[in-house]
Amino acid sequence: MRRQQLEHAAKVIHQGGIVAYPTESCFGLGCDPRNNAAICRLLHIKRRSYEQGLIVIGAGYNQIKMYIAYAENEIPAAVSDSWPGPHTWLLPARAGVSRWLRGEYLTIAVRVTAHGIAAALCRFAGKAIVSTSANRHGRAPARNSESVNKEFGELVDYILPGSIGNAIKPSEIRDAASGKVIRAA
């Protein structure tokens, strides 16, 4: 991965754009989670309702902490022990977190990613980013940049090249309070 590509992708995110990038199991679509216009555009491109909520990923806890109501020492051990990794957790959303991110819920889905390119993108952007599969709602996620381009074309502002991880299915989503699996991996 060339530094220039990561810098460009981070710039696109800072300017309110949408970037496609490789994750653990597929290409993801991402934007600035604090930019409601970018989130709405991303949801429109995917043809997905905001009600489901979105995942926010970071390269470390410090990048996601502004979205969750827990302090670091309050994070359940099952959560902290699973990060970084392909484990998404529903945690109580901090007051003021956009409904465009959390959907109809009082929780927010967060993950500290271990995927090298996704984590590097977060580091270059200096912040957490939205992470939702690169597909139109109800269709199979794109597993390479060519599929992203075919599905979305110019609707995506930049496609960060690279390889996805070895996971076959999207990350498991668990509720941190109950341990209940919301989406199986």
Backbone as a printed PyTorch tensor [residue, N CA C, xyz], in Angstrom:
tensor([[[  0.8500,  -1.1740,   0.0000],
         [  0.0000,   0.0000,   0.0000],
         [  0.8890,   1.2300,   0.0000]],

        [[  0.6460,   2.0640,  -0.9510],
         [  1.4550,   3.2780,  -1.0380],
         [  0.8790,   4.3900,  -0.1700]],

        [[  1.7790,   5.0980,   0.4480],
         [  1.3970,   6.2030,   1.3290],
         [  0.5000,   7.2130,   0.6110]],

        [[  0.7930,   7.5100,  -0.6460],
         [  0.0080,   8.4890,  -1.4140],
         [ -1.4600,   8.0720,  -1.5050]],

        [[ -1.7010,   6.7710,  -1.6810],
         [ -3.0770,   6.2840,  -1.7980],
         [ -3.8250,   6.4600,  -0.4810]],

        [[ -3.1710,   6.1600,   0.6200],
         [ -3.7910,   6.3460,   1.9330],
         [ -4.0250,   7.8310,   2.2210]],

        [[ -3.0750,   8.6650,   1.8840],
         [ -3.2370,  10.1090,   2.0800],
         [ -4.4110,  10.6400,   1.2650]],

        [[ -4.5130,  10.1720,   0.0160],
         [ -5.6120,  10.6260,  -0.8410],
         [ -6.9590,  10.1570,  -0.2730]],

        [[ -7.0460,   8.9000,   0.1440],
         [ -8.2920,   8.3760,   0.7100],
         [ -8.6830,   9.1660,   1.9610]],

        [[ -7.7160,   9.4660,   2.8180],
         [ -7.9890,  10.2440,   4.0300],
         [ -8.4830,  11.6390,   3.6690]],

        [[ -7.9000,  12.2430,   2.6570],
         [ -8.3240,  13.5770,   2.2090],
         [ -9.7640,  13.5440,   1.7120]],

        [[-10.1130,  12.5010,   0.9480],
         [-11.4830,  12.3570,   0.4560],
         [-12.4530,  12.2720,   1.6340]],

        [[-12.1110,  11.5060,   2.6480],
         [-12.9720,  11.3850,   3.8300],
         [-13.1170,  12.7320,   4.5260]],

        [[-12.0160,  13.4450,   4.7000],
         [-12.0660,  14.7620,   5.3550],
         [-12.8950,  15.7680,   4.5680]],

        [[-12.9530,  15.5960,   3.2600],
         [-13.7220,  16.5160,   2.4160],
         [-15.1820,  16.0990,   2.2650]],

        [[-15.5990,  15.0820,   3.0090],
         [-16.9870,  14.6570,   2.9730],
         [-17.2960,  13.6240,   1.9120]],

        [[-16.2630,  13.0000,   1.3660],
         [-16.4610,  12.0040,   0.3230],
         [-16.6220,  10.6000,   0.8590]],

        [[-16.8430,   9.6920,  -0.0780],
         [-17.0190,   8.2740,   0.2390],
         [-15.8930,   7.4780,  -0.3980]],

        [[-15.2770,   6.6350,   0.4240],
         [-14.1480,   5.8130,   0.0000],
         [-14.5360,   4.3440,   0.1270]],

        [[-14.1900,   3.5560,  -0.8820],
         [-14.2980,   2.0980,  -0.7980],
         [-12.9190,   1.5890,  -0.4210]],

        [[-12.8670,   0.6120,   0.4890],
         [-11.5780,   0.1270,   0.9770],
         [-11.7270,  -1.3270,   1.4210]],

        [[-10.6340,  -2.0930,   1.3880],
         [-10.7050,  -3.4930,   1.8090],
         [-10.8100,  -3.6250,   3.3260]],

        [[-11.5970,  -4.6290,   3.7550],
         [-11.7460,  -4.9380,   5.1740],
         [-11.4850,  -6.4350,   5.3680]],

        [[-11.8700,  -6.9380,   6.5110],
         [-11.6190,  -8.3320,   6.8550],
         [-12.2510,  -9.3300,   5.8860]],

        [[-13.4630,  -9.0300,   5.3820],
         [-14.1780, -10.0080,   4.5490],
         [-14.6110,  -9.5000,   3.1820]],

        [[-14.6340,  -8.2040,   3.0060],
         [-15.1240,  -7.6280,   1.7500],
         [-14.6380,  -6.1910,   1.6570]],

        [[-14.9700,  -5.5370,   0.5690],
         [-14.7090,  -4.1100,   0.4900],
         [-15.7990,  -3.3970,   1.2780]],

        [[-15.4050,  -2.3410,   1.9440],
         [-16.3440,  -1.5320,   2.7010],
         [-16.4850,  -0.1690,   2.0590]],

        [[-17.5590,   0.5010,   2.4050],
         [-17.7430,   1.9010,   2.0420],
         [-17.6190,   2.6940,   3.3250]],

        [[-16.8650,   3.7660,   3.2620],
         [-16.6500,   4.5510,   4.4550],
         [-16.7230,   6.0370,   4.2000]],

        [[-16.9690,   6.7430,   5.2870],
         [-16.9980,   8.2030,   5.2580],
         [-16.7430,   8.6810,   6.6860]],

        [[-16.7610,   9.9760,   6.8580],
         [-16.5730,  10.5830,   8.1740],
         [-17.8420,  10.3720,   9.0020]],

        [[-17.7600,   9.6810,  10.1300],
         [-18.9560,   9.4310,  10.9350],
         [-19.5380,  10.6780,  11.6040]],

        [[-18.8440,  11.7940,  11.4980],
         [-19.3630,  13.0410,  12.0740],
         [-19.9550,  13.9460,  11.0080]],

        [[-20.0050,  13.4530,   9.7680],
         [-20.5320,  14.2320,   8.6470],
         [-21.8620,  13.6110,   8.2040]],

        [[-22.9650,  14.1860,   8.7030],
         [-24.2790,  13.6140,   8.4030],
         [-24.6010,  13.6280,   6.9140]],

        [[-24.1530,  14.6460,   6.1920],
         [-24.4120,  14.6910,   4.7490],
         [-23.7050,  13.5330,   4.0410]],

        [[-22.4780,  13.2250,   4.4530],
         [-21.7440,  12.1000,   3.8580],
         [-22.4300,  10.7780,   4.2030]],

        [[-22.8930,  10.6380,   5.4350],
         [-23.5830,   9.4140,   5.8430],
         [-24.8680,   9.2450,   5.0320]],

        [[-25.6340,  10.2960,   4.8880],
         [-26.8780,  10.2230,   4.1110],
         [-26.5910,   9.8550,   2.6610]],

        [[-25.5480,  10.4130,   2.1060],
         [-25.1630,  10.0760,   0.7350],
         [-24.7750,   8.6030,   0.6330]],

        [[-24.0050,   8.1230,   1.5860],
         [-23.5980,   6.7170,   1.5990],
         [-24.8330,   5.8090,   1.6700]],

        [[-25.7740,   6.1250,   2.5480],
         [-26.9870,   5.3200,   2.6670],
         [-27.7990,   5.3480,   1.3690]],

        [[-27.8410,   6.5000,   0.7340],
         [-28.5530,   6.6210,  -0.5470],
         [-27.8920,   5.7520,  -1.6190]],

        [[-26.5830,   5.7850,  -1.6870],
         [-25.8460,   4.9700,  -2.6630],
         [-26.1280,   3.4820,  -2.4380]],

        [[-26.1530,   3.0660,  -1.1760],
         [-26.4080,   1.6590,  -0.8450],
         [-27.8860,   1.2840,  -0.9740]],

        [[-28.7490,   2.2940,  -1.0210],
         [-30.2010,   2.0680,  -1.0100],
         [-30.6100,   1.3710,   0.2890]],

        [[-30.0820,   1.9070,   1.3670],
         [-30.2930,   1.3160,   2.6880],
         [-30.9090,   2.3560,   3.6170]],

        [[-31.8360,   1.9290,   4.4490],
         [-32.4630,   2.7940,   5.4300],
         [-31.4830,   3.0990,   6.5600]],

        [[-31.5920,   4.2770,   7.1180],
         [-30.7460,   4.6420,   8.2630],
         [-31.1350,   3.8420,   9.5090]],

        [[-32.3460,   3.2940,   9.5390],
         [-32.8740,   2.6670,  10.7450],
         [-32.0150,   1.5240,  11.2690]],

        [[-31.2790,   0.8430,  10.3950],
         [-30.4400,  -0.2860,  10.8020],
         [-29.1850,   0.1490,  11.5420]],

        [[-28.7590,   1.3610,  11.3430],
         [-27.5170,   1.8350,  11.9180],
         [-26.3220,   1.3900,  11.0840]],

        [[-25.1730,   1.9110,  11.4190],
         [-23.9330,   1.6310,  10.6950],
         [-22.8440,   1.2590,  11.6960]],

        [[-21.8090,   0.6310,  11.1910],
         [-20.6420,   0.2940,  12.0030],
         [-19.6180,   1.4160,  11.8880]],

        [[-18.9780,   1.7160,  12.9850],
         [-17.8650,   2.6660,  13.0070],
         [-16.6270,   1.8780,  13.4180]],

        [[-15.5620,   1.9940,  12.6230],
         [-14.3170,   1.2920,  12.9490],
         [-13.2090,   2.2950,  13.2400]],

        [[-12.2430,   1.8500,  14.0240],
         [-11.0730,   2.6530,  14.3100],
         [ -9.8390,   1.7780,  14.3720]],

        [[ -8.7000,   2.4250,  14.3700],
         [ -7.4310,   1.7120,  14.4820],
         [ -7.0990,   1.4060,  15.9410]],

        [[ -7.8270,   2.0200,  16.8510],
         [ -7.6350,   1.8060,  18.2790],
         [ -8.8160,   2.3650,  19.0450]],

        [[ -8.8640,   2.0510,  20.3320],
         [ -9.9670,   2.5140,  21.1800],
         [-10.0940,   4.0370,  21.1520]],

        [[ -8.9760,   4.7390,  21.1330],
         [ -9.0210,   6.2060,  21.1610],
         [ -9.8050,   6.7940,  20.0000]],

        [[ -9.8910,   6.0670,  18.8830],
         [-10.6310,   6.5890,  17.7340],
         [-12.1330,   6.3340,  17.8300]],

        [[-12.5500,   5.3730,  18.6320],
         [-13.9860,   5.0850,  18.7280],
         [-14.6160,   5.5930,  20.0170]],

        [[-13.7970,   6.0040,  20.9730],
         [-14.3190,   6.3480,  22.2980],
         [-15.3250,   7.4910,  22.2780]],

        [[-15.2580,   8.3900,  21.3150],
         [-16.1900,   9.5120,  21.2670],
         [-17.6130,   9.0910,  20.8960]],

        [[-17.7690,   7.8530,  20.4590],
         [-19.0860,   7.3640,  20.0360],
         [-19.7700,   6.5010,  21.0900]],

        [[-19.0410,   6.0860,  22.1120],
         [-19.6110,   5.1670,  23.1020],
         [-19.6790,   5.8210,  24.4830]],

        [[-20.6700,   5.3770,  25.2630],
         [-20.9110,   5.9760,  26.5740],
         [-19.9750,   5.4390,  27.6510]],

        [[-19.2870,   4.3420,  27.3900],
         [-18.3780,   3.7540,  28.3750],
         [-17.0110,   4.4420,  28.3450]],

        [[-16.4130,   4.5460,  29.5240],
         [-14.9980,   4.8990,  29.6010],
         [-14.2060,   3.6250,  29.3030]],

        [[-12.9430,   3.7610,  28.9740],
         [-12.1400,   2.5930,  28.6070],
         [-12.1550,   1.5170,  29.6970]],

        [[-12.0920,   1.9280,  30.9550],
         [-12.0680,   0.9380,  32.0410],
         [-13.4340,   0.3080,  32.2990]],

        [[-14.4720,   0.7850,  31.6340],
         [-15.8190,   0.2140,  31.7680],
         [-16.1620,  -0.7690,  30.6520]],

        [[-15.2900,  -0.8480,  29.6460],
         [-15.5370,  -1.7470,  28.5190],
         [-15.4880,  -3.1910,  29.0380]],

        [[-16.5220,  -3.9890,  28.7560],
         [-16.4740,  -5.3860,  29.2060],
         [-15.2430,  -6.1110,  28.6590]],

        [[-14.6890,  -7.0120,  29.4590],
         [-13.4740,  -7.7350,  29.0680],
         [-13.6530,  -8.4950,  27.7560]],

        [[-14.8380,  -9.0570,  27.5320],
         [-15.0710,  -9.7890,  26.2720],
         [-14.8730,  -8.8820,  25.0660]],

        [[-15.2320,  -7.6120,  25.2210],
         [-15.0710,  -6.6440,  24.1320],
         [-13.6050,  -6.2930,  23.9610]],

        [[-12.9730,  -5.8060,  25.0140],
         [-11.5830,  -5.3650,  24.8990],
         [-10.6440,  -6.4970,  24.5210]],

        [[-10.9440,  -7.7210,  24.9860],
         [-10.0970,  -8.8620,  24.6510],
         [-10.2120,  -9.2710,  23.1810]],

        [[-11.2960,  -8.8770,  22.5160],
         [-11.5100,  -9.2700,  21.1160],
         [-10.9090,  -8.2740,  20.1270]],

        [[-10.4080,  -7.1560,  20.6220],
         [ -9.8680,  -6.1050,  19.7490],
         [ -8.3610,  -6.0140,  19.8620]],

        [[ -7.6630,  -5.6460,  18.8070],
         [ -8.2090,  -5.5090,  17.4560],
         [ -8.5590,  -6.8710,  16.8780]],

        [[ -9.5650,  -6.8560,  16.0210],
         [-10.0100,  -8.0850,  15.3850],
         [-11.3220,  -7.8980,  14.6610]],

        [[-11.8180,  -8.9610,  14.0530],
         [-13.0430,  -8.8660,  13.2500],
         [-14.3070,  -9.0090,  14.0960]],

        [[-14.3440,  -8.3080,  15.2360],
         [-15.4660,  -8.4220,  16.1650],
         [-16.1070,  -7.0580,  16.3550]],

        [[-17.3740,  -6.9630,  15.9660],
         [-18.1380,  -5.7280,  16.1100],
         [-19.0570,  -5.8820,  17.3080]],

        [[-19.0840,  -4.8490,  18.1320],
         [-19.8810,  -4.8830,  19.3570],
         [-20.8650,  -3.7230,  19.3860]],

        [[-22.0440,  -4.0040,  19.9190],
         [-23.0180,  -2.9510,  20.1850],
         [-22.7850,  -2.4670,  21.6040]],

        [[-22.4590,  -1.2050,  21.7240],
         [-22.2200,  -0.5760,  23.0230],
         [-23.1490,   0.6240,  23.1470]],

        [[-23.4420,   1.0590,  24.3590],
         [-24.3010,   2.2370,  24.5170],
         [-23.6900,   3.4400,  23.7920]],

        [[-24.5220,   4.0910,  22.9960],
         [-24.0540,   5.2750,  22.2570],
         [-23.9600,   6.4610,  23.2070]],

        [[-22.9190,   7.2260,  23.0300],
         [-22.7500,   8.4550,  23.8040],
         [-23.8540,   9.4360,  23.4030]],

        [[-24.2860,  10.2560,  24.3340],
         [-25.2880,  11.2830,  24.0390],
         [-24.7890,  12.1480,  22.8780]],

        [[-25.6680,  12.4200,  21.9620],
         [-25.3180,  13.2700,  20.8240],
         [-24.8440,  12.5240,  19.5880]],

        [[-24.6440,  11.1900,  19.6900],
         [-24.2400,  10.4280,  18.5020],
         [-25.4070,  10.4460,  17.5220]],

        [[-25.1050,  10.7660,  16.2990],
         [-26.1070,  10.9360,  15.2570],
         [-26.9770,   9.6960,  15.0680]],

        [[-28.2640,   9.9200,  14.8840],
         [-29.1770,   8.8130,  14.5820],
         [-28.8420,   8.1970,  13.2320]],

        [[-28.1470,   8.9410,  12.3920],
         [-27.7390,   8.3960,  11.0930],
         [-26.7200,   7.2780,  11.2980]],

        [[-25.9860,   7.3200,  12.4050],
         [-25.0340,   6.2590,  12.7310],
         [-25.6830,   5.1220,  13.5160]],

        [[-26.4450,   5.4600,  14.5230],
         [-26.9850,   4.4320,  15.4180],
         [-28.3350,   3.9040,  14.9800]],

        [[-28.9450,   4.5390,  13.9780],
         [-30.2500,   4.0920,  13.5210],
         [-31.2930,   4.3050,  14.5980]],

        [[-32.1660,   3.3310,  14.7670],
         [-33.2630,   3.4110,  15.7240],
         [-32.8720,   2.8840,  17.1060]],

        [[-31.6030,   2.8190,  17.3880],
         [-31.1160,   2.1760,  18.6020],
         [-30.4420,   3.1720,  19.5410]],

        [[-30.2760,   2.7620,  20.7820],
         [-29.5340,   3.5500,  21.7660],
         [-28.0890,   3.0840,  21.8490]],

        [[-27.7600,   2.0880,  21.0260],
         [-26.4020,   1.5540,  20.9650],
         [-25.7710,   1.9480,  19.6350]],

        [[-24.4620,   1.7370,  19.5690],
         [-23.7370,   1.9450,  18.3190],
         [-22.8170,   0.7480,  18.0980]],

        [[-22.7100,   0.3560,  16.8420],
         [-21.8540,  -0.7770,  16.4700],
         [-20.4410,  -0.2470,  16.2200]],

        [[-19.4700,  -0.7860,  16.9620],
         [-18.0800,  -0.3260,  16.8440],
         [-17.1370,  -1.5210,  16.7640]],

        [[-16.0050,  -1.2840,  16.0990],
         [-14.9760,  -2.3280,  15.9740],
         [-13.6130,  -1.6600,  15.9030]],

        [[-12.6460,  -2.2620,  16.5830],
         [-11.2480,  -1.8860,  16.4030],
         [-10.6990,  -2.9140,  15.4240]],

        [[-10.4560,  -2.4680,  14.2210],
         [-10.0930,  -3.3790,  13.1410],
         [ -8.6370,  -3.8190,  13.2180]],

        [[ -8.4130,  -5.0560,  12.8100],
         [ -7.0500,  -5.5810,  12.7040],
         [ -6.6220,  -5.6680,  11.2460]],

        [[ -7.5430,  -5.3120,  10.3180],
         [ -7.1810,  -5.3660,   8.8970],
         [ -6.1870,  -4.2360,   8.6170]],

        [[ -5.0380,  -4.5800,   8.0830],
         [ -3.9510,  -3.6180,   7.9030],
         [ -4.3280,  -2.3660,   7.1370]],

        [[ -5.0190,  -2.5210,   6.0230],
         [ -5.3460,  -1.3470,   5.1990],
         [ -6.4450,  -0.5210,   5.8610]],

        [[ -7.4810,  -1.1780,   6.3830],
         [ -8.5570,  -0.4410,   7.0460],
         [ -8.0130,   0.3360,   8.2460]],

        [[ -7.1510,  -0.2980,   9.0310],
         [ -6.5530,   0.3830,  10.1920],
         [ -5.6550,   1.5290,   9.7390]],

        [[ -4.8880,   1.3190,   8.6750],
         [ -4.0190,   2.3820,   8.1610],
         [ -4.8470,   3.5690,   7.6790]],

        [[ -5.9750,   3.2920,   7.0370],
         [ -6.8490,   4.3750,   6.5880],
         [ -7.3450,   5.1830,   7.7800]],

        [[ -7.7380,   4.5230,   8.8430],
         [ -8.1670,   5.2320,  10.0590],
         [ -7.0290,   6.0710,  10.6330]],

        [[ -5.8270,   5.5010,  10.6520],
         [ -4.6710,   6.2590,  11.1680],
         [ -4.3790,   7.4780,  10.2970]],

        [[ -4.3970,   7.2950,   8.9730],
         [ -4.1190,   8.4280,   8.0770],
         [ -5.2120,   9.4830,   8.1720]],

        [[ -6.4600,   9.0480,   8.3460],
         [ -7.5620,   9.9990,   8.4960],
         [ -7.5290,  10.6620,   9.8720]],

        [[ -6.8590,  10.0080,  10.8390],
         [ -6.7850,  10.5500,  12.1870],
         [ -8.1000,  10.4120,  12.9400]],

        [[ -8.9180,   9.4470,  12.4990],
         [-10.2270,   9.2890,  13.1210],
         [-10.8300,   7.9510,  12.7470]],

        [[-11.8980,   7.6040,  13.4580],
         [-12.6990,   6.4410,  13.0930],
         [-13.4350,   6.7630,  11.7930]],

        [[-13.8650,   5.7120,  11.1080],
         [-14.6320,   5.8880,   9.8820],
         [-15.8250,   4.9410,   9.8850]],

        [[-16.8230,   5.2990,   9.0940],
         [-17.9590,   4.4020,   8.8840],
         [-17.4640,   3.1970,   8.1080]],

        [[-18.0100,   2.0300,   8.4150],
         [-17.6620,   0.8140,   7.6900],
         [-18.9230,   0.0130,   7.4200]],

        [[-19.3530,   0.0240,   6.1880],
         [-20.5010,  -0.7710,   5.7540],
         [-20.1130,  -1.4720,   4.4640]],

        [[-20.6180,  -2.6480,   4.2660],
         [-20.2100,  -3.4330,   3.0980],
         [-20.5140,  -2.7010,   1.7950]],

        [[-19.6170,  -2.8720,   0.8330],
         [-19.7440,  -2.2250,  -0.4710],
         [-20.6810,  -3.0550,  -1.3420]],

        [[-21.9460,  -2.7850,  -1.1670],
         [-22.9800,  -3.4400,  -1.9600],
         [-24.2630,  -2.6400,  -1.8210]],

        [[-25.1410,  -2.8250,  -2.7750],
         [-26.4720,  -2.2620,  -2.6210],
         [-27.2160,  -3.1790,  -1.6560]],

        [[-28.1110,  -2.6080,  -0.8890],
         [-28.8410,  -3.3680,   0.1300],
         [-29.4410,  -4.6410,  -0.4650]],

        [[-29.1370,  -5.7740,   0.1830],
         [-29.6730,  -7.0530,  -0.2520],
         [-28.8240,  -7.8070,  -1.2590]],

        [[-27.7700,  -7.2000,  -1.7450],
         [-26.8800,  -7.8590,  -2.7080],
         [-25.6030,  -8.3080,  -2.0180]],

        [[-24.8530,  -9.1810,  -2.6830],
         [-23.5900,  -9.6800,  -2.1160],
         [-22.5540,  -8.5570,  -2.0740]],

        [[-21.7510,  -8.5110,  -1.0070],
         [-20.7150,  -7.4880,  -0.9010],
         [-19.6050,  -7.6880,  -1.9440]],

        [[-19.0390,  -6.5890,  -2.3780],
         [-17.9130,  -6.6170,  -3.3130],
         [-16.6780,  -7.1490,  -2.6000]],

        [[-15.9480,  -8.0230,  -3.2660],
         [-14.7490,  -8.6130,  -2.6650],
         [-13.4650,  -8.1210,  -3.3330]],

        [[-13.5940,  -7.2190,  -4.3170],
         [-12.4150,  -6.6220,  -4.9490],
         [-12.7900,  -5.2650,  -5.5260]],

        [[-11.7810,  -4.4940,  -5.8700],
         [-12.0190,  -3.1260,  -6.3540],
         [-12.7780,  -3.0980,  -7.6760]],

        [[-12.5730,  -4.1110,  -8.5160],
         [-13.2840,  -4.1570,  -9.7980],
         [-14.7890,  -4.2940,  -9.5650]],

        [[-15.1720,  -5.1050,  -8.5990],
         [-16.5990,  -5.2750,  -8.2820],
         [-17.1990,  -3.9940,  -7.7160]],

        [[-16.4240,  -3.2790,  -6.9040],
         [-16.8940,  -1.9980,  -6.3720],
         [-17.1440,  -1.0360,  -7.5280]],

        [[-16.1900,  -0.9620,  -8.4270],
         [-16.3190,  -0.0500,  -9.5670],
         [-17.5220,  -0.4220, -10.4310]],

        [[-17.7280,  -1.7080, -10.6400],
         [-18.8530,  -2.1610, -11.4550],
         [-20.1850,  -1.8140, -10.7840]],

        [[-20.2700,  -1.9920,  -9.4890],
         [-21.5090,  -1.7470,  -8.7390],
         [-21.8180,  -0.2640,  -8.5710]],

        [[-20.7830,   0.5450,  -8.3110],
         [-21.0150,   1.9320,  -7.9320],
         [-20.4500,   2.9750,  -8.8980]],

        [[-19.4260,   2.6170,  -9.6640],
         [-18.8360,   3.5770, -10.6000],
         [-18.4470,   4.8700,  -9.9240]],

        [[-18.8880,   5.9670, -10.4880],
         [-18.5020,   7.2930, -10.0000],
         [-19.2690,   7.7330,  -8.7500]],

        [[-20.1680,   6.9070,  -8.2570],
         [-20.8810,   7.2440,  -7.0250],
         [-19.9560,   7.2090,  -5.8140]],

        [[-18.8700,   6.4610,  -5.9310],
         [-17.8470,   6.3940,  -4.8870],
         [-16.7140,   7.3280,  -5.3040]],

        [[-16.2190,   8.1260,  -4.3760],
         [-15.2200,   9.1420,  -4.7120],
         [-13.8130,   8.5900,  -4.8800]],

        [[-13.5110,   7.4780,  -4.2210],
         [-12.1820,   6.8850,  -4.3510],
         [-12.2420,   5.4260,  -3.9250]],

        [[-11.5550,   4.5840,  -4.6700],
         [-11.4260,   3.1740,  -4.3110],
         [ -9.9740,   2.9390,  -3.9100]],

        [[ -9.7780,   2.6300,  -2.6370],
         [ -8.4380,   2.3590,  -2.1130],
         [ -8.0890,   0.9170,  -2.4750]],

        [[ -7.0670,   0.7170,  -3.2770],
         [ -6.7550,  -0.6560,  -3.6980],
         [ -6.1940,  -1.4870,  -2.5520]],

        [[ -6.3190,  -2.7940,  -2.7150],
         [ -5.7680,  -3.7050,  -1.7220],
         [ -6.5840,  -4.9720,  -1.6500]],

        [[ -6.1050,  -5.8870,  -0.8330],
         [ -6.7480,  -7.1860,  -0.6840],
         [ -7.5590,  -7.2480,   0.5980]],

        [[ -8.6770,  -7.9290,   0.5070],
         [ -9.4820,  -8.1540,   1.7000],
         [ -8.8080,  -9.2290,   2.5430]],

        [[ -9.2760,  -9.3700,   3.7740],
         [ -8.7430, -10.3970,   4.6690],
         [ -9.2720, -11.7720,   4.3120]],

        [[ -9.0340, -12.7220,   5.1840],
         [ -9.3960, -14.1190,   4.9390],
         [-10.8010, -14.4960,   5.3890]],

        [[-11.5100, -13.5950,   6.0420],
         [-12.8570, -13.9240,   6.5310],
         [-13.8110, -14.1280,   5.3590]],

        [[-14.6460, -15.1250,   5.4720],
         [-15.6160, -15.4350,   4.4220],
         [-16.8810, -14.5950,   4.5920]],

        [[-17.2740, -14.3440,   5.8370],
         [-18.4890, -13.5980,   6.1340],
         [-18.1340, -12.2930,   6.8390]],

        [[-19.0620, -11.3220,   6.8210],
         [-18.8300, -10.0780,   7.5630],
         [-18.6160, -10.3430,   9.0460]],

        [[-18.0820,  -9.3500,   9.7380],
         [-17.7760,  -9.5060,  11.1610],
         [-19.0330,  -9.8430,  11.9620]],

        [[-18.8010, -10.6490,  12.9850],
         [-19.8780, -10.9630,  13.9120],
         [-20.2330,  -9.6960,  14.6740]],

        [[-21.5210,  -9.5150,  14.9300],
         [-21.9750,  -8.3880,  15.7470],
         [-22.6320,  -8.9750,  16.9890]],

        [[-22.1410,  -8.5120,  18.1600],
         [-22.6850,  -8.9660,  19.4480],
         [-23.1090,  -7.7660,  20.2800]],

        [[-24.1340,  -7.9750,  21.0510],
         [-24.5520,  -6.9830,  22.0250],
         [-23.6590,  -7.1360,  23.2550]],

        [[-22.9640,  -6.0950,  23.6370],
         [-22.0290,  -6.1820,  24.7610],
         [-22.7330,  -6.4130,  26.0890]],

        [[-23.9500,  -5.9000,  26.2410],
         [-24.6570,  -6.0470,  27.5100],
         [-25.1270,  -7.4810,  27.7410]],

        [[-25.6250,  -8.1300,  26.6940],
         [-26.1920,  -9.4690,  26.8530],
         [-25.2920, -10.5800,  26.3190]],

        [[-24.3510, -10.2280,  25.4530],
         [-23.5210, -11.2220,  24.7940],
         [-24.2140, -11.8770,  23.6160]],

        [[-25.4460, -11.5000,  23.3660],
         [-26.2570, -12.0880,  22.2920],
         [-25.6540, -11.7670,  20.9190]],

        [[-25.5970, -12.7910,  20.0610],
         [-25.1200, -12.6050,  18.6910],
         [-26.2550, -11.9850,  17.8770]],

        [[-25.9830, -10.8330,  17.2900],
         [-26.9580, -10.1210,  16.4670],
         [-26.7970, -10.5250,  15.0050]],

        [[-25.5290, -10.6710,  14.5860],
         [-25.2030, -11.1510,  13.2430],
         [-24.0470, -12.1230,  13.3960]],

        [[-24.2490, -13.3490,  12.9380],
         [-23.1960, -14.3670,  13.0340],
         [-22.1670, -14.1750,  11.9420]],

        [[-20.9330, -14.5020,  12.2540],
         [-19.8450, -14.4000,  11.2650],
         [-19.8650, -15.6080,  10.3640]]])
